[in-house]
């Protein structure tokens, strides 16, 4: 299992970072990214692997360390196995659309119209750094607008359809939506429970946030708190 997973995961990681960083050469492409991701997920979703894991857990042969490892296997395989054929088909379509969107995003001309400089091409990291470090309010706002343009770009390049497909897949598997699916897999409890926790956080900090917002507006002006 370790050797097999290491190979499919490494192949996927190489394609992920190669396409993410826009590396040139025939060895990196969205098609190969989708292919390697599909192979990795296929490896993790093979039901015999989960069945064998469960047999070892029930055998009482494994020591404490091995049992911990087997439980990680059990949870991981359980997250990838889908009993609904429609959900499986949607996952393949989702992977393809994710790759297409990531490729388009990687080619997006991102930057900001800086005061006195005109448009300057910058990465999202550079934009965020300027937003947090620049002494110029105009420059910070320009960088913010640059970052905000990513939202409009991805919405024009398939993101709304991706959200619909993800939610459809999750509902076929018995979840409320894709967020509920991801939270449950990652945390072991559903999104309803998560929002109960977050509601307590909001209630406990609302007055502090309101006070801080009012103080900022009073000291720096209304625009500072937008």
Number of C-alpha atoms within 10 A of each C-alpha: 9 6 7 10 15 12 12 19 17 13 18 21 15 15 24 22 13 18 21 17 10 14 13 10 8 7 11 18 20 21 13 18 23 23 17 21 23 18 17 20 18 14 19 21 19 15 17 10 17 20 13 13 19 15 11 15 19 11 8 10 10 14 9 10 8 13 17 13 13 19 14 13 18 18 14 16 22 17 16 17 17 18 12 12 11 13 19 17 11 17 20 16 16 20 17 20 20 17 21 17 20 18 16 14 16 14 10 13 12 18 21 24 17 16 11 7 8 9 14 12 14 16 15 16 10 12 22 16 13 18 20 10 9 12 10 12 11 14 19 21 16 21 27 18 15 23 20 11 14 16 11 10 15 16 13 11 16 15 17 12 13 19 15 14 19 20 19 19 24 21 16 18 19 11 18 16 19 20 16 21 22 17 16 18 16 13 10 10 14 18 20 13 13 14 12 10 11 12 12 11 11 12 10 11 11 12 11 10 12 11 10 13 15 13 13 15 14 12 9 10 12 12 8 12 13 7
